[in-house]
């Protein structure tokens, strides 16, 4: 890969290994929340949640659970959606919130850099 990136944003070890194999520069810092990637000394990794503590994670998990259940219950009550559709909407709203949480961790100076996702 000939493009120059400032950072790699990746939580998948297998995806990262694939891109290393096809030529992405191994010296590019990898911003991740993956325990496996963070634990390997041969990967230049940065903990996405380095500024978070256990209490913050617990608070987020509790709030996202209530939110996800509310979406499921509200949609499931509706005659417009099947139970399966309500469940899928709740799952994807949960995933979307996790994505928002991850992107919110990027500080201002990182927002102007080139990322490989």
Helices and strands as residue ranges (DSSP letters): E 7-9, H 13-21, E 29-32, H 35-39, E 45-47, H 54-77, H 83-104, G 108-112, E 115-116
